[in-house]
Amino acid sequence: MDQKTNWQAYVNGKPYSGDFHNIPLEAHTLVTLAYNSPGITPDTTYAWQGL
């Protein structure tokens, strides 16, 4: 969690500790961004429906 801004990022359901602006965006990567939301449960699956 970025203590200065209260943002928490997760990539494929796992906490991302770096600057979330630098998360590499690739096909079918699940990114969850949470703002000031303690106890958030990140997304771990998504029904891509052929995407």
Secondary structure as UniProt FT lines:
FT   TURN            3..6
FT   STRAND          7..11
FT   TURN            12..13
FT   STRAND          14..16
FT   HELIX           20..22
FT   TURN            27..28
FT   STRAND          31..35
FT   TURN            38..39
FT   TURN            49..50
//
